[in-house]
Amino acid sequence: MFKPICLVAVLMISSIRPPLGLAAISVHTPLRPKTPLVRYSQRFVSSLWQRPPESVDLAQAVVKKALAAYGGEAKILSFTDATFQYQVENLEDPTKQPVQMKAYFKDANYFRSEAAGEGADAVTILSRDKGWVKVGDTTLSLSKKNLDPLKAAIISQLRPDLLLLSFQKFRYAGKFEEEGRKLDQVEISGFLSGEYVRGRLSFDSNTHLIYKYEFEIERELPKGKGIVAGEEKYVRYLETEGLKVPAEVASRQGRKTSRLTINQVSFTSVLDPALFEDPTLVATPPASAPKP
């Protein structure tokens, strides 16, 4: 029988922050729009359409500076394999031990997440259109649609630079200050992974990196269509292989808050395809090998 902590991967699939539809760590694919059917909060409802036309040019200028600050668009799109090791702390209950996480991305079609905490392990795998969640000795088969939210949410936390290449609309909202930081705010909207997302990116005026990502997403919930809202705050960055990536992230969905601390990032190891195979067929996936 599953313990509550053992269900971390399954719970993340059903309630994780909204998917961003990032095609992959290294690939961006435009998506077809559809008409949103639900009501968003007033802070995002109509502001995108009320901004003057020049706000588009101002927003594009901010985004252009940000792309350069992260390492440049060519660098952002150059990585086909990526491995992240990090821990997630529950800020609502500091007595709980942090969950140790690993995330693997290979090309556009392969993803693996490993979670370990309080004596329980969970593995989530997406291999093209097939997926699995393994908790202890139990493995569940899931579809790509089930697992895309988890994959894309983790990408948004670990690779915010890809947000700049994913949204279709940008409008400059002005200059603001928060916690001593001077920010340029850009309102965003788009259809990502088949779901409609709107929100706001706040850029640090000094570093030009994204400091905060606020979002609302239209999603099919158990009781029908609804809105899932949240926020990712990129507190600190580090540089790996010429690319800026978060070192610490403050994450919120509704009233749930957590802190991610990224301990290790690799873009140079070639991930073995066995990492993304059916876990009932692979006992121990081989380790990744350094690129020649």
N, C-alpha and C positions, 0 to 999 in steps of 0.2 A: 504493500500500500504506500502511496506517495506521501512523504512528509511535506508540509507547506513549503519549506525551503527548497525541496526537490522540484517544485513546480515553477521555479524561477523562469525557465525558458518558455514554458507553456503560458504562464501569466503574461510574460513580456509580449508574446505573440498577440494576445487578445486585448491588452490594454496599454501597450507601449506607445510612446509618442508617435505622431502620425508619420507615415511614410513620405519620403520626399521624392520618390521616383527617380533617384539618381541611377542612371543606367548601369554604372559600375564605378569602381575606383578610377578607371582611366577612360571611360567612354560616356559621352552625353548624347542622348537621343531625344529629339523633340517629340512631344506627345500631342494627340488630338484633343481639343477642348470640348467641354460639354457645359450645359447651363447649370449653375448651382441651384439647388432646390430648397436649401434650408437657410435660416436666419442667423447671421453672424452678429457679434457684439458691435456696439456703436462705434468703438474706436477704429474698426476696420471696415465698416459697412460701405461707406461711399467716398471716403477720403481719396481713394485712388483716382476717382473720376472727377473730383473737384479741383485737383491741382492744375495750375496753369501749364500750357504746353512746354514751356521752357524747363519745367521740373524734370522732364524726361532727359533732356540733355545734361542737366546737373547731376541726375542720378547716374547716368552712364559715365560721367567723369569720375564720380566717386568709385564706381565699380571698377573702372579701368585702373585707378590707383591701387585698389585693393588687390586686383589680380597680380599686379607687379610686385606688391608687398609680399604676397604669399610665395612668390618665386617665378611668376610668369605663367601664362596660359599653357605654353608648350610643356613646361615642367609639371604643371598640375595634371595634364593629360598623359604624361609619359609613363606612369607607373602601371604595370599590369599585375603585379603581385604586391600584397601588403599584409603585414602582420602587426597587430597591436596587443600589448599586454598592459592591463590596467586593473584598478580596483574600484568598486562602487560602494560608497558608504551611505547608509540610511540616516539622514539628518533628523528624521522624526523620532527615531529610537536609537540613540547613540550606544545603547547596551548591546545591540546586535553587531556581530562581527562583520567586517567588510566582505563583500563577495569578490572573489578573484576572477577576472575575466580575460579571455583571449578571443581575438577576432581575426579571421583570415579572409582575405578577398583575392580572388584570382580571375582576371578578365571580367567580363560582364555577367557571367552566368554562374559563378561559383562563390559560395559563402559558407563559412563555418564559425560558430560561436560556442565557446566553452565557458561554463560558469561553475564555480566551486565555492561552497561556503557552508559552515556548520555541519560538516561531515557528509554533504550531499553534492553530487556532480550532475550536471545537465549539459548535453551537447545538442546543438541545433545545426542542421546541415541543409543547404540548398544547392542542388546540382541541376542546373537548367530548369526543367519544369517539375522536378521531383524534389521532395523534401522529407526530412525526418527530425523528430525530437526524441532523444534517448535520455531517460532519467533512470539511473540505476540499471536494472536489467530489463526495463520495459522500453520498447521503441514504438513510437507512433508515426504513421505515414501521413504527411500533410502536403497540400498543394503549394505551388509557387505563390498563389494569391494569399494563402495563410501566412507565409513566411516573409513576403516582401516588406511588410511593415517593420518587422524587427531589423531586417537587413538595412533598410533605408534610414531608420531611426539611428542606428549605430553609426552609419556613415555621417549623418548630420552632426553627431557629437564628436567624431574623430577627424572628419574632413570637412569643416565648414567652408573651405575654399570652393568645394564643388557646388555649393548653393549658388554661387555667382554664375555658374554655367547652366543652371537648371530652371530658373524662373523665366517666364516670358515677358513680364511687365514690371517696370521699375518707375517709381515716382519719388523725387526728392521731397522730403518733408521738413527739412530745416536743421538748424544746429541746436543741440541740447547739452546739458551737463548732468552727469550722474556719478555719484561717489568720487567726485573730483576729476572725472574724465570728461573731456570735451568730445562730443559725439556728433557725427553726421548721420541723420536717420533717413533711410530709404524704404518706402513702402513697396511691397512686392505682392504679386499674385501670379498664379499659374496652375496648370493641370499637371500634376506629378504622380506618376504611377497610377494613372486613371482616377485620381482623386483631386478635388479642387482645394487649393491652399491659398490663403492670403495672410499677410502679416507684415513684419517690419524687421529690417536689418539695421543695427546700430554700429557704426564704424568708429573706431578710435581715431580722432583727428590727427593724432601724432604719429601713430604707427600705420594707419590706414587698414588695419586688420579688423575683422568682424569681432565686436565685443559682445553683442547680444543678438539672438535670433528669437523673435516672438512669432507665434503662428497660431492659426485656427484652421482646422481642416474638416471638410465634409466627409463623413464616414458612415458606412452601413453598420449600425449598432444592433444589438439583439432586439431592441424595441422599435427599430426603424432608423431612418437617417437622422444623424445628429452631428454635433460639433465637438471635436476634441481640441482642447487648447493647451498650450504649454510654452516653455521658454528654455533656451539653452544659453548660458552665459559663459563665455570663454575667458576665464580669469587670467590664465598664463599661457604662453606659447613656448615651444622649443623649435629648433631647426634640425631637420634630418634630411640628408641628401639634397640640400638646397631648397627644401620646402618647409614652410612654417606649418606646424601642426600643434593642436592644443596640448598643454601639459596638465591643465586643471580645468574642469568644467563643472559649473553649478547648474543642475538640471531640475526643472519643475514641470509636473503635469498635474493640473488641478491643485490639490493641497499636498501632493506627494513631492518631497524634495530629496535630492541626493547629490553627492559630490563624487565626480570621477577624477581619479589621479592616474595619468598615463605614465607608466614606468619604462616602457620600451617600445620602440617603433622600428620596423625594418621594411625597406622597399627593395632590398638587394637579394633577398633569399627567394629562390624559385620554389614555389609550393608544389608538393607532390600531389598529383591528381587523386591519390588514395585518401587524402584528407576529406574529400567531398563525396565519397562513395557511401552506399547504404551501410550504416554502422553495424547491422546484423551480419554483414559479410566480411567486415574488416575488424580484426581484433584490436590491433595497435597500429595506427597510421604511422608511416615512416616520417622521420624528421625532415624538415625542409633543407635544401642544399643551397649554399651560396652561389650566386651567379658567377660564371667564369669571367 
